[in-house]
Amino acid sequence: MTGSDEGVQSGEVPLVMTPAQSRAARGLLAWSEADLANKAGCDPSLVKTFESGYGDSPSGQIEVLRSAFTAAGIVFTESPMPGVRLGEARGVDEGTRLGNLTTENDR
């Protein structure tokens, strides 16, 4: 299941995400289903249902999940097969890098 095309204008191709891409993206980010639901601001049952392949979630709900992933730096690939990879995170505070740790900021 990749969600319906609800809300997509005629002639446009909806940005879809497969359940396998969602599971793989969560794996790359070390997110649980609950983590994804929290980041996307949705009910955890949406994530569980979508990733299980049950039902046909509206594409708007799937796009919310996809947006949470892209904000965290996930890049979706479509060709030759759908997949995901970790890219650059946008607007994410990475914290202090190991080489910059001091006794002052190591708290």
Residue, then its C-alpha position, 0 to 999 in steps of 0.5 A: m500500500t502506498g496511500s491513495d492519490e487523494g488531493v493530487q491535482s490532475g496530471e501530477v504524480p503524487l510523492v509516494m512512500t512505500p511501507a518498506q521505505s518507511r521501515a528502512a528510513r526508521g532503521l537509518l534514524a533508529w526511530s521506533e514507530a512511536d518516534l515517527a508518529n511523534k515527529a509527524g504529529c500523528d497517531p502511532s496506529l497510522v504508522k503501524t497500519f501503513e507499515s504493515g500494509y493494511g488499509d489504504s491511508p490517504s496520501g496526505q497522511i503518508e506525506v506527513l510521515r515522508s516529510a518527517f523523514t526528509a526533515a531528519g535527512i532521509v533522501f528517497t530514491e525511486s530508480p531503479m528501485p524505491g529505496v532510502r538513504l541518509g543525506e544531510a539533515r536540514g534544521v536539525d541540531e546535531g549537538t556538540r561534535l566529539g572533537n569540540l567537547t570540553t569540560e564546559n560543554d560536556r554536561 
